[in-house]
Amino acid sequence: MNSKLSPYPDLAFVDIETTGSHFDRDRITEIGIKTLAGNDLQVWGRLIDPQTYIPQNIQRLTGISPAMVQGQPCFSELAEELKKELEGKIFVAHNARFDYGFIKASFKRIGIDFKPKVLCTVKLSRLLFPDQPRHNLDTIISSHGLQVSARHRALGDADLLLQFWRVCESKFGQEKLNEAINQLIGNASLPSNIDQHVIDSIPDGPGCYIFYGDNKTPLYIGKSISLRSRVMGHFQGALTQRKEMKLSLQVRDIDWIETSGELGALILESRLIKERMPSMNIKLRRSKDLCAWSLEEDSVGVLTPSLITHHHLAPGLQDNLYGLFYSKREAHSYLKAVAKKYHLCEALLGLEKRIEGKSCFGFQVKQCSGTCINLTPIALHNLQLKTAMELFKVQVWPYSGAIAIQEGGEMIVVDKWCYLGTAINQEELYELADSGEAEFDLDIYKIVKKALSGAYKNQVIQIGAI
C-alpha cells in the first residue's frame, strides 16, 4: 500500500461486551473490531457463547440475551481468527485495560500469549482535550457530536472510537496524532542496562515494582494496577522529566511482586518502602513513636487536650483519640493551627501558661475570642474545639475481631487496623487471624480505613463468622 495512505500503523478499534467486570470470573459475550489500515476500513464482529449465566442487569444494558448467544461459537473456537484479526495492529479501546484485560485473559486460558501495543482512548482524550472535565465515552459522544448507532453493543461502540479518532485527526492532524500514539503506547527508549525481554516479562496486572541500581541497591519502589504500563511510563517520562531521567540513567534491574488488586498493592508498597528504604522514594516513617490528642474535661468544665504518647496509645481500641502524629512537635503544631483557625484560646488548650484573670497572648493579637477572660462562654469554646478535632478522630475498630478483605483470589487479613498478612485459603486465614498483635502502622491505617469506607466495604468477611 502507498505509504502516503498509511500515516499511522494499522489501528484496531476494539470493544467487547461481557457478563461482568472480573477478568477471571466473567466471560466475553461479543467482540467488535473496526480496523483502519491506511484508508481501508475492515469490520469484524462476533457474538460469543460465554458458557456461563448473563446477569439480568447486563442483559438490560447490552440487549444481549442467553438466547442470542446460544449456538454461537465459544472463545476458543474463534481464538485463531481473532488473533489473526488483531495481529500486528495497535489495539485501541476506551478504558483499554478492561477490553485488553478480558481478551488477554481469554487467550491465556487456551495457552496463547497476547501482547499487542495498546492505545487507550481515555488517555488520548485526556492528552488532547485537557480542559474537558470528563473523558468517559458518553461525555466524548456529547462533546464531539458523535453519531450513536448501537450503544453498549461491541461494533456500535467500536465505531464511536473510530469516529473520535477521526475528530482528533481533523482537529490536530496526522503528525500530532502520531506523537500522541508514541507517547501513550510507551515507545520510549529503554535504559541501556534493561533488555526488552525484562519488560515483556512484566505482567500488566496489579502489584509493586522495584528499580535497582548498582549492587542491587533499591532506587525506587512503586505500585500500579498495570505494572508493565507503569514501568514503561517511567522511561517515557525520562524524555521530559528530570527525576525520571535520573532514575532511567541509574536503573540496572527491575523486579516486581504481583498482588490480587489495588488494595494489596497499596499495602505492599507501604511495607516495602519502609523495609528497603529506596533512595528515590519519599521516606515513609515508621509508627513506633506515634502520639495523639485526647480531650479531657478539667474541674471547671474546660475541655483540654492531653497528649497520649506511644507507651499508652492503642489506636483502634481507644475512643477518645484525635489525630495521629509522628512526634510531639508535630502534634503541638497541629493544635496551634487548630487554635489559630478557630480563634481558640491557647492558654485553655495548654499551649501557653494560663494566668487566672489575665488574657492569653492570642487575645492581645486578636486570635483568641476571649474565653480565657470570660468574654466567650466555656461551653462554646468546648464545642468549637470538639468540632474541629472531630474531623481527625481516630476511628475505633468497627469489628469484633479480625476480618478478611476479599480481593481477587486472595484475602487480606486485618485486625484493629493492623495488617496481619494475605491468605489464599481458610487454613492460612485462621493462622493469620490467630497470629497475635501486629505493629500499628499509620500508613496502613489510612489505606485500610479508606478501603473499608469505599470500594471494599462489601468485600469484608468477619473471620469469627466463618
C-alpha positions as CSV (number, residue, x, y, z in Angstrom):
1,M,0.0,0.0,0.0
2,N,1.2,3.5,-0.7
3,S,2.9,5.0,2.4
4,K,1.1,8.3,1.8
5,L,-2.1,6.5,2.5
6,S,-0.7,4.9,5.8
7,P,0.2,7.8,8.1
8,Y,-0.2,5.5,11.2
9,P,0.3,1.9,12.0
10,D,-2.8,-0.2,11.4
11,L,-5.3,0.6,14.2
12,A,-7.8,-1.9,15.5
13,F,-10.7,-0.1,17.3
14,V,-12.0,-2.8,19.7
15,D,-15.0,-3.0,22.0
16,I,-16.3,-6.0,23.9
17,E,-19.4,-6.9,25.9
18,T,-19.1,-9.3,28.9
19,T,-21.1,-11.0,31.6
20,G,-19.5,-8.7,34.3
21,S,-16.3,-6.8,35.2
22,H,-14.0,-9.6,36.6
23,F,-11.3,-11.0,34.2
24,D,-11.2,-14.4,35.9
25,R,-14.8,-14.9,36.7
26,D,-16.7,-13.3,33.9
27,R,-16.7,-14.0,30.1
28,I,-16.9,-12.2,26.8
29,T,-20.3,-12.2,25.0
30,E,-19.4,-10.1,22.0
31,I,-16.4,-8.6,20.2
32,G,-16.5,-5.8,17.7
33,I,-13.4,-4.6,15.7
34,K,-13.1,-1.8,13.2
35,T,-9.7,-1.8,11.7
36,L,-8.2,1.3,10.0
37,A,-5.4,0.2,7.6
38,G,-4.4,3.3,5.7
39,N,-7.7,4.4,4.1
40,D,-9.2,0.9,4.2
41,L,-11.8,0.1,6.8
42,Q,-12.3,-3.5,7.8
43,V,-15.1,-4.7,10.1
44,W,-15.1,-7.9,12.2
45,G,-17.8,-8.7,14.8
46,R,-18.9,-11.8,16.5
47,L,-21.4,-12.9,19.3
48,I,-19.7,-15.4,21.6
49,D,-21.2,-18.1,23.8
50,P,-19.8,-17.2,27.3
51,Q,-20.8,-20.7,28.5
52,T,-22.0,-19.0,31.7
53,Y,-25.0,-17.0,33.0
54,I,-25.6,-13.5,31.8
55,P,-26.9,-11.4,34.7
56,Q,-30.2,-9.6,34.2
57,N,-28.7,-6.1,34.6
58,I,-26.1,-6.9,31.9
59,Q,-28.9,-8.2,29.6
60,R,-30.8,-4.9,30.1
61,L,-27.6,-2.8,29.4
62,T,-26.4,-4.6,26.3
63,G,-29.5,-6.2,24.9
64,I,-27.6,-9.5,24.7
65,S,-29.7,-12.4,26.0
66,P,-28.8,-16.0,26.6
67,A,-31.0,-16.9,23.5
68,M,-28.8,-14.7,21.3
69,V,-25.5,-16.4,22.2
70,Q,-26.9,-19.9,22.3
71,G,-25.3,-21.9,19.4
72,Q,-22.7,-19.2,18.8
73,P,-19.0,-20.3,18.9
74,C,-17.2,-20.1,22.3
75,F,-14.0,-18.0,22.6
76,S,-11.6,-20.9,22.0
77,E,-13.3,-21.7,18.6
78,L,-12.8,-18.1,17.5
79,A,-9.4,-17.6,19.0
80,E,-7.2,-18.1,16.0
81,E,-9.4,-16.0,13.8
82,L,-9.4,-13.2,16.4
83,K,-5.7,-13.4,16.8
84,K,-5.1,-13.1,13.1
85,E,-7.5,-10.1,13.0
86,L,-5.6,-8.3,15.8
87,E,-2.0,-9.3,14.9
88,G,0.4,-6.5,14.0
89,K,-2.2,-3.8,14.8
90,I,-2.3,-1.3,17.6
91,F,-5.2,-2.4,20.0
92,V,-7.3,0.8,20.5
93,A,-10.1,0.7,23.2
94,H,-11.8,3.0,25.6
95,N,-10.6,2.3,29.2
96,A,-8.4,-0.2,27.3
97,R,-7.3,-2.1,30.4
98,F,-10.9,-3.6,30.6
99,D,-11.1,-4.8,26.9
100,Y,-7.5,-5.8,26.6
101,G,-7.5,-7.5,30.0
102,F,-10.5,-9.6,29.1
103,I,-9.2,-10.6,25.7
104,K,-5.7,-11.3,27.1
105,A,-7.2,-13.5,29.9
106,S,-9.3,-15.4,27.4
107,F,-6.3,-16.1,25.2
108,K,-4.3,-17.1,28.3
109,R,-6.8,-19.8,29.2
110,I,-6.2,-21.6,26.0
111,G,-2.4,-21.1,26.1
112,I,-2.0,-18.1,23.7
113,D,0.2,-15.2,24.8
114,F,-1.4,-12.0,23.6
115,K,0.8,-8.8,24.0
116,P,-0.2,-6.1,21.5
117,K,0.6,-2.4,21.7
118,V,-2.3,-0.8,23.4
119,L,-3.7,2.7,23.0
120,C,-6.4,3.8,25.5
121,T,-8.8,6.5,24.1
122,V,-9.5,7.7,27.7
123,K,-5.8,8.7,27.9
124,L,-5.8,10.0,24.4
125,S,-8.8,12.3,25.3
126,R,-7.1,13.5,28.4
127,L,-3.9,14.2,26.5
128,L,-5.6,16.1,23.6
129,F,-8.5,17.7,25.4
130,P,-7.1,18.5,28.9
131,D,-9.8,21.1,29.6
132,Q,-12.6,18.6,29.1
133,P,-13.9,17.8,32.6
134,R,-14.7,14.1,32.0
135,H,-13.4,11.6,29.5
136,N,-16.0,8.7,29.7
137,L,-17.5,7.6,26.4
138,D,-20.8,9.3,26.9
139,T,-19.0,12.6,27.5
140,I,-16.9,12.2,24.4
141,I,-20.1,11.4,22.4
142,S,-21.8,14.6,23.5
143,S,-18.6,16.8,23.4
144,H,-17.7,15.9,19.9
145,G,-21.2,15.2,18.4
146,L,-20.5,11.5,17.6
147,Q,-23.3,9.6,15.9
148,V,-24.6,6.7,18.1
149,S,-25.7,3.6,16.2
150,A,-25.8,0.9,18.9
151,R,-24.7,2.0,22.3
152,H,-23.3,-0.9,24.6
153,R,-23.0,-3.2,21.6
154,A,-19.5,-4.1,20.5
155,L,-19.5,-2.8,16.9
156,G,-21.5,0.2,17.8
157,D,-19.1,1.3,20.5
158,A,-16.1,0.4,18.3
159,D,-17.5,2.7,15.7
160,L,-17.7,5.5,18.2
161,L,-13.9,5.1,18.9
162,L,-13.3,5.3,15.2
163,Q,-15.4,8.5,14.9
164,F,-13.5,10.0,17.9
165,W,-10.2,9.2,16.2
166,R,-11.3,11.0,13.0
167,V,-12.4,14.0,15.1
168,C,-8.9,14.1,16.6
169,E,-7.3,13.7,13.2
170,S,-9.4,16.6,11.8
171,K,-8.6,18.9,14.7
172,F,-4.9,18.1,15.4
173,G,-3.6,16.5,12.2
174,Q,-1.6,13.3,11.5
175,E,1.7,14.4,12.9
176,K,0.2,15.4,16.3
177,L,-1.7,12.1,16.4
178,N,1.5,10.1,15.7
179,E,3.2,11.9,18.5
180,A,0.2,11.0,20.8
181,I,0.5,7.4,19.8
182,N,4.2,7.3,20.5
183,Q,3.7,9.0,23.9
184,L,0.8,6.8,25.1
185,I,1.9,3.4,24.0
186,G,5.3,3.9,25.5
187,N,7.5,3.8,22.5
188,A,10.4,5.1,24.7
189,S,14.0,4.1,24.5
190,L,14.7,1.6,27.3
191,P,17.6,2.3,29.6
192,S,20.8,0.8,28.2
193,N,21.0,-1.8,31.1
194,I,17.4,-3.1,30.7
195,D,16.6,-5.6,28.0
196,Q,13.3,-5.7,26.2
197,H,12.7,-9.3,27.4
198,V,12.7,-8.0,31.0
199,I,9.9,-5.5,30.1
200,D,8.0,-8.2,28.2
201,S,8.0,-10.5,31.2
202,I,6.5,-7.9,33.5
203,P,2.7,-8.6,33.9
204,D,0.3,-5.8,33.2
205,G,-1.8,-6.5,36.3
206,P,-1.7,-5.0,39.8
207,G,1.3,-5.2,42.1
208,C,4.6,-3.4,43.1
209,Y,7.7,-2.9,41.1
210,I,11.3,-2.3,42.3
211,F,14.0,-0.5,40.4
212,Y,17.5,-1.4,41.4
213,G,20.8,0.4,40.9
214,D,24.4,-0.9,41.2
215,N,24.9,-3.7,43.6
216,K,21.2,-4.4,43.8
217,T,20.6,-1.2,45.7
218,P,16.9,-0.3,45.7
219,L,16.4,3.0,43.9
220,Y,12.6,3.3,43.7
221,I,9.5,1.3,44.6
222,G,6.1,2.0,43.1
223,K,2.7,0.3,42.8
224,S,0.2,0.1,39.9
225,I,-2.8,-1.7,38.8
226,S,-1.0,-2.1,35.4
227,L,2.7,-2.9,36.2
228,R,4.2,-3.1,32.7
229,S,2.4,0.1,31.6
230,R,3.6,2.0,34.7
231,V,7.2,0.9,34.4
232,M,7.2,1.9,30.7
233,G,5.7,5.2,31.8
234,H,8.8,6.0,33.8
235,F,11.0,5.6,30.7
236,Q,8.7,7.6,28.6
237,G,8.8,10.3,31.2
238,A,12.6,10.2,31.1
239,L,12.4,12.1,27.9
240,T,10.9,15.2,29.5
241,Q,11.1,14.9,33.4
242,R,14.4,15.3,35.3
243,K,13.5,12.9,38.1
244,E,12.5,10.2,35.6
245,M,15.7,10.8,33.6
246,K,17.8,10.4,36.7
247,L,16.0,7.2,37.5
248,S,16.4,5.9,34.0
249,L,20.1,6.5,34.0
250,Q,20.7,4.7,37.3
251,V,18.5,1.6,36.9
252,R,20.3,-1.7,36.4
253,D,17.5,-4.2,37.1
254,I,13.7,-4.4,37.7
255,D,11.8,-6.8,39.9
256,W,8.1,-7.0,40.7
257,I,5.6,-8.6,43.0
258,E,2.1,-9.3,41.8
259,T,-1.0,-8.7,44.0
260,S,-4.6,-9.6,43.5
261,G,-5.7,-5.9,43.3
262,E,-5.1,-2.3,44.2
263,L,-5.5,-2.7,47.9
264,G,-2.9,-5.4,48.2
265,A,-0.5,-3.2,46.0
266,L,-1.0,-0.2,48.3
267,I,-0.3,-2.1,51.4
268,L,2.7,-3.9,49.9
269,E,4.2,-0.6,48.6
270,S,4.0,1.0,52.0
271,R,5.7,-2.0,53.7
272,L,8.4,-2.4,51.1
273,I,9.4,1.3,51.2
274,K,9.8,1.2,55.0
275,E,11.7,-2.1,54.8
276,R,14.1,-1.3,51.9
277,M,14.4,2.5,52.1
278,P,14.9,3.1,48.3
279,S,16.9,6.3,47.7
280,M,14.4,8.0,45.3
281,N,11.2,7.5,47.3
282,I,9.9,9.9,49.8
283,K,10.8,8.3,53.1
284,L,7.8,6.9,54.9
285,R,8.2,7.0,58.7
286,R,7.6,4.1,61.0
287,S,4.8,4.4,63.5
288,K,6.6,3.3,66.7
289,D,6.7,6.7,68.3
290,L,3.2,7.9,67.4
291,C,1.2,10.1,69.7
292,A,-2.4,11.5,69.7
293,W,-4.6,14.0,71.5
294,S,-7.4,13.0,73.8
295,L,-9.9,15.5,75.2
296,E,-10.4,15.6,79.0
297,E,-12.6,18.0,81.0
298,D,-11.0,19.7,84.0
299,S,-12.5,20.6,87.3
300,V,-14.1,23.8,86.0
301,G,-15.6,22.2,82.9
302,V,-12.9,23.3,80.4
303,L,-12.2,20.7,77.7
304,T,-8.4,20.3,77.5
305,P,-6.3,18.3,75.0
306,S,-4.0,15.8,76.7
307,L,-1.2,14.2,74.6
308,I,-1.2,10.4,74.7
309,T,2.3,9.1,73.8
310,H,3.1,5.8,72.2
311,H,3.5,4.0,75.6
312,H,-0.2,4.4,76.3
313,L,-1.5,4.6,72.7
314,A,-3.8,1.8,71.4
315,P,-5.3,3.1,68.1
316,G,-8.4,1.2,67.1
317,L,-9.3,0.5,70.7
318,Q,-9.4,3.9,72.3
319,D,-12.5,6.0,71.5
320,N,-11.1,9.4,72.6
321,L,-8.2,9.9,70.2
322,Y,-7.8,12.7,67.7
323,G,-5.1,12.9,65.1
324,L,-2.1,10.6,64.9
325,F,1.3,12.2,64.8
326,Y,4.9,11.0,64.4
327,S,6.2,13.4,67.1
328,K,5.2,15.7,70.0
329,R,6.4,18.6,67.9
330,E,4.0,17.6,65.0
331,A,1.1,17.2,67.5
332,H,1.7,20.7,69.0
333,S,2.0,22.3,65.6
334,Y,-1.3,20.8,64.6
335,L,-3.0,22.0,67.8
336,K,-1.6,25.5,67.3
337,A,-3.0,25.5,63.7
338,V,-6.5,24.5,65.1
339,A,-6.4,27.2,67.7
340,K,-5.5,29.9,65.1
341,K,-8.1,28.7,62.6
342,Y,-11.0,28.6,65.1
343,H,-9.9,31.5,67.4
344,L,-9.4,29.2,70.4
345,C,-7.5,30.1,73.5
346,E,-4.0,28.6,73.6
347,A,-3.9,29.0,77.3
348,L,-7.0,26.9,77.8
349,L,-5.5,24.4,75.3
350,G,-2.4,24.1,77.4
351,L,-0.1,25.6,74.7
352,E,0.9,28.5,76.9
353,K,0.9,29.2,80.6
354,R,-2.6,30.1,82.0
355,I,-2.7,33.0,84.4
356,E,-6.1,33.4,86.2
357,G,-7.8,36.6,85.3
358,K,-5.4,37.6,82.6
359,S,-5.9,37.2,78.8
360,C,-3.7,34.9,76.7
361,F,-1.3,36.3,74.2
362,G,-3.7,35.3,71.3
363,F,-6.4,37.6,72.7
364,Q,-4.0,40.5,72.6
365,V,-3.3,40.0,68.9
366,K,-7.0,39.2,68.1
367,Q,-6.5,35.5,67.5
368,C,-8.5,34.3,70.6
369,S,-12.2,35.0,71.1
370,G,-11.6,35.7,74.9
371,T,-12.8,32.6,76.7
372,C,-9.8,33.0,79.0
373,I,-11.3,36.2,80.4
374,N,-14.9,35.1,80.2
375,L,-15.8,37.1,77.0
376,T,-16.9,33.9,75.3
377,P,-18.7,31.0,77.2
378,I,-16.6,28.0,78.0
379,A,-19.3,25.7,76.6
380,L,-18.9,27.4,73.2
381,H,-15.1,27.1,73.3
382,N,-15.5,23.4,74.2
383,L,-18.0,22.9,71.3
384,Q,-15.7,24.6,68.8
385,L,-12.7,22.6,69.9
386,K,-14.6,19.3,69.8
387,T,-16.0,20.1,66.3
388,A,-12.5,20.9,65.0
389,M,-10.9,17.8,66.5
390,E,-13.8,15.5,65.3
391,L,-12.5,15.9,61.7
392,F,-9.4,14.0,62.8
393,K,-10.9,11.5,65.2
394,V,-9.2,8.1,65.1
395,Q,-11.8,5.5,64.3
396,V,-12.3,2.7,66.7
397,W,-12.0,-0.7,65.0
398,P,-15.6,-1.4,64.0
399,Y,-15.4,-5.2,64.1
400,S,-15.4,-7.8,67.0
401,G,-12.1,-9.3,65.8
402,A,-10.0,-9.9,62.7
403,I,-11.5,-9.6,59.2
404,A,-10.6,-10.7,55.7
405,I,-11.0,-8.3,52.8
406,Q,-11.5,-10.3,49.6
407,E,-9.6,-9.1,46.6
408,G,-9.3,-11.4,43.6
409,G,-8.4,-14.9,44.8
410,E,-6.8,-13.6,48.0
411,M,-7.9,-12.5,51.4
412,I,-6.1,-9.6,53.1
413,V,-6.3,-10.1,56.9
414,V,-6.6,-7.1,59.1
415,D,-7.3,-6.6,62.8
416,K,-7.5,-3.3,64.7
417,W,-6.3,-1.6,61.6
418,C,-3.1,-3.7,61.6
419,Y,-2.2,-5.8,58.5
420,L,-1.6,-9.4,59.5
421,G,-0.9,-10.9,56.1
422,T,-2.6,-12.3,53.0
423,A,-4.2,-15.7,52.8
424,I,-5.2,-17.8,49.8
425,N,-7.2,-20.4,51.7
426,Q,-9.1,-20.9,55.0
427,E,-6.2,-22.6,56.8
428,E,-3.9,-19.6,56.2
429,L,-6.8,-17.3,57.1
430,Y,-7.2,-18.7,60.6
431,E,-3.4,-18.9,61.1
432,L,-3.0,-15.2,60.4
433,A,-6.1,-14.3,62.5
434,D,-4.6,-16.2,65.4
435,S,-1.0,-14.9,64.9
436,G,-1.4,-12.2,67.6
437,E,-0.9,-8.5,67.6
438,A,0.9,-6.7,64.8
439,E,2.5,-3.3,65.0
440,F,0.2,-0.4,64.2
441,D,1.2,1.5,61.1
442,L,-0.3,4.9,60.3
443,D,0.0,4.5,56.6
444,I,-1.7,1.1,56.6
445,Y,-4.4,2.5,58.9
446,K,-5.2,5.2,56.3
447,I,-5.1,2.7,53.4
448,V,-7.4,0.2,55.1
449,K,-9.8,2.9,56.5
450,K,-10.2,4.4,53.0
451,A,-10.8,0.9,51.5
452,L,-13.4,-0.1,54.1
453,S,-15.3,3.1,53.5
454,G,-15.2,2.8,49.8
455,A,-14.8,0.1,47.1
456,Y,-14.0,-2.7,49.5
457,K,-16.8,-2.2,52.1
458,N,-18.8,-5.1,50.6
459,Q,-15.8,-7.4,50.4
460,V,-15.4,-8.0,54.1
461,I,-15.6,-11.4,55.8
462,Q,-15.7,-11.5,59.6
463,I,-13.4,-14.4,60.4
464,G,-15.3,-15.4,63.5
465,A,-18.4,-15.9,61.4
466,I,-16.9,-18.4,59.0
